[in-house]
């Protein structure tokens, strides 16, 4: 996973006086699932469009698979679903994909392969105008997978899917990466990104705030201890974790910057000092918590598209 598939250097896009993307430098490695996150208007989709060669940057550069973005020999190795799929409404699902496959010089067997992968084989003969939003999303992902591209860019691939369909799509994305394909995934469901992405990039106001693994972004786990008397528990825990390593976070609850493996020692220490221990739990920050802290947004569930 050391081979660079995508690299941007100071990528910038300006529309008149508005700076949509501000010097974004990011990397995506082969075989990883990369989560690209940002609130509404952050510049995420604009960045992806420059990466795909759909729009020209004002400054900076983007290279994909070792070549400048937008080159025909690069584009043919990329599959993308950006801001919803576009199809012929009066053709059925299979014929829509056949049309796209024909443009790419692919055989009809390729259409059958991707339809099966997104579980649409049984509905492939239905006219697109009768498809639900979730079915259209599945068909859009199938279209992106035609020809087994080296890089897949998927914008909200689980949009409109029921819980079972979302789970199937997550499994599909993971299996594609395991087979050597690289996936750039945007999703407003941060728990989904946390579950399947290897690394994430967080963009806000056109700037890339952070790029790291999900584990690094979330930070380490802490221990939460509910004990009485609280003042005595606080003093006892500070002797173990240091003055800055313990915080009050609620009624009779203290957060301790120590690993979960230290829980037995903490309990023994408190009991030895005649402190009643009511509860010890492991606390980990979710990706959603980190995202809201970094971007200054406070409304869970806000769509992270731009």
N, C-alpha and C positions, 0 to 999 in steps of 0.2 A: 504494500500500500504506500510505497514511497514515490510513485510516479505521479507527476503533476498532470492533471487533466484540464483544469481551469486555473488561470492566473490573471488577475487584474492588477494594474499598477497605476495608482492615482486616477482611477476612472471617474470622470466628471461629466455631468450633463447640465446645461443651463438652457432654460427657456426664457428668453428675454431677461428680465431682472430676477427671475426666480431660479434659484440653484436647487435643482431636483436631486442630484447626486454629487457629493462633495468628496473627491479624492479617495474613492474606495479602493483599497488594496486587499484582495482576498485570494485564498487558494483552496482548491478542491482536489483531493487525491483519488487515484484510481481505486475502485472497489468500495468506496465509502458512501454512506447515506449522509448527505450534508443538509442540515436544516437551515433555511434562510428566513429569518423572522424580522418583522417590523410592523408597527402600527399603521393605520391608514395614513397615506401621504408620506411615508417614510422614505420612499425611493426604491423600494424593493423590486417592483415590477419593471421600473425603468432600468435598473441595473441588469436584470435578467434579459431585457430586450437588447441592451448593448452587448451583452455576453453572447447572444444568439445572432448578432449582426443585423437585427431588425431596425435599429436606429444607430446613428453615428454618435460617438462621444464628442463632447466639446473639447475635452482634453484627456490625457491618459490613454491607456491601451488595455485590451483584453485579448488573451490568447487562449485557444481551446485546442486540446490535443496537439499542442506544440506549434500551432499555426495561428495567424491573426483571425479573430472572430469574423464571421461572415463569408469567409472563403468557401466556394462551392464544395471543395473536397472536405471541408470541415462540416458544413451543414448537412451533408449526406450521412454523416456519422452521428447525428444528434436527433433525438426524438423529443418533442416538446408539447406540453399542454399548458398554455398560458391564458388565464382569464376566461376559461370555458372553451369547449370545443365548438368548431364550426363545421356543419355538415349540410348535405342536400336534404331538405325536410321530406321530400316525397319519394326518396329512395329508402330501401330498407337498410338495416345495419350492415349486413354483409356486402351489399352493393356499394355502400359508401366506402367501406374499407377496400373493396376490390378496385374502385376508382383510384384511391390513393396508392394502392400497391402497384397498379399499372403505371402510374407516373414514375414510380421508383424502380420499375423493371423487376418487380418481385412476383413470384408465382402465386397462384390461388391458394396453395397449401399454407402459405404464410398467413393469409387471412384466417383460415381455420385455426391455426395455432394460437394467434393472439385472442381470438374470440373465446377459445377454451380457457385461456389463462385468466380472463376477466369474467368468466362464468356467464357469457352471453350467447352461447351456442344455440340454446333453445329459443331465444328471442331474435335471432339474427335475421329472420325473414319478415319481421314486423317493420312497418314503415316508421321512420324516425319520428314523424309527427306524433306518434302514439307513445313514445318513450317518456318515462319519468325523468326527473332531473338526475337521479342516481344512475339510471341506465345510460343517459347521455355521457355522464362522467366516466363510466366504465368503457364506453365506446371511444371516448377521447383518449383514455389511457391505452386502449388497444391500438389506436392509430399511432400513438407515440412510440409504441413498441415494435411496429412493423420493421422488419429487417434487423432486429436485435442491435440497436445503435449502441455505441460505446458510452454515450452520455444521455441520460434521461433527465429532463427538466419538467417537474410536475408541480403545477400550481393548484393547490387545494384538491388533490385527487379524491378525497373522501367526501367532498361536498355532495349532499343529497343522499348519501348512503345510509341504510339502517345500521344498527350496531353490528350485526353479523357481517354485513358488507364491508364496514369499516375494518373489522378484524381481518377479513380476507384480503383487503387492499394492503394493510400493513404487512401481512405475511408475504404478499407478492413482492412488495418493495424490498423486504429483507432478502428474499430468495434471489432477486435480480442482482443485488449487490454481492451476495455470496457467490454468484456465478461469474463475477468479474465486471459487471456493468456498474457504472457510477451514476448515482441518483442525487439530484438537487431537488429538495422537497420544501415547499412552503405550505404551511398549515396554520389555521387559527386555533387548532386544538393542541395546546402546548403539552398536554399529557401524552399525546400521540407522538410528538416530536421527541419528547424525553424518552419514550419507550424504544424508538427504532433508529434514531439518528446517532451517528458516531461523533460528529462535530456539528457545531452551529455557528452561524454568524448573525449578530444582532445589529440591525441598522435602524437609525432614527434621525430625523431631520437631514437625511441624505448622507449621514456619516456612519461608518462602520464602528460601532462602539466596542465590540468584542468579538473575537473569533477563537474558539477553544473547544475542547471536548465537553460533552454534557456534564460529565463528572466534575471536571475542573470548574465549570461555570457554577454548578450548584454548591461547590465547596464540601467540606467534610461534615460528617454527622456530629451532633452534640447530644449530650444527655440532659434530660429534664427530670428534676427531682422534686417531688412534693413531700415535704417533711415539716414537722413541728417540734419545738418552737422554731419559727422561721429564722429569727436573728441568730440563734445558736447554730442552725444548719448553715446559714450563710458564712459565718465565721469559720466553721469547721471545713467547709468546702474550699474556702479561700486558702486555707493552709495547704490544700492539695493542689489546686489549680492556679493559684496566684490571685492577686486582687483584681486583675483585669479579666480573669478567666471564668468569673461567675456573675450572673445577672439575674435580677428579679424580673419575671415576665408575667406573673399572675398571682392570684391568691395562694400563698404558701407554696409557690412553684418557682424553682430556680433553674436556670440554664447553665450548664457546665461545659466548658470547652475541653472535654476529654473524650477519648474513643469509647465505643460501646463495650469493649473488652475490659474497661476499668470499672464497670458497674458493680461487680462483687466487692471490689476493694472499697468503693465509695460507701456501699451499704454497711460493710463491717466498720468502717471508720465512724460513720454517723451513729450507729448503734453503740459503739464503744464510748461515745460521748453522751449517752442517754438521750439521743434524739430519735423520735419516732419517725420511721420511714413509711410513708403511705403508698408511694408509687415511684417507679423509675422507668422512664421510657426513652427510646432513641428517637431523636428528631432530625429530619433532613429537610433542607429547603427544596421545594419543587422548582422546576424550570419556570413555572408561572410566577412564583414569588420573585425569582431573580429578574425575570423580564420586566415586571412592573417596577422594580427598584431601578433598573437601568434606564428605562424609557420615561419614567415619571408618570406612566398611565396607572390608573387605579381601578378600572372597571373590568373585573374578570369576565372573560368571554368575548371581549371586544375583538372584532375581526382584524387580523394582522395582515391586511392586504393593502396594496397601494398602486 
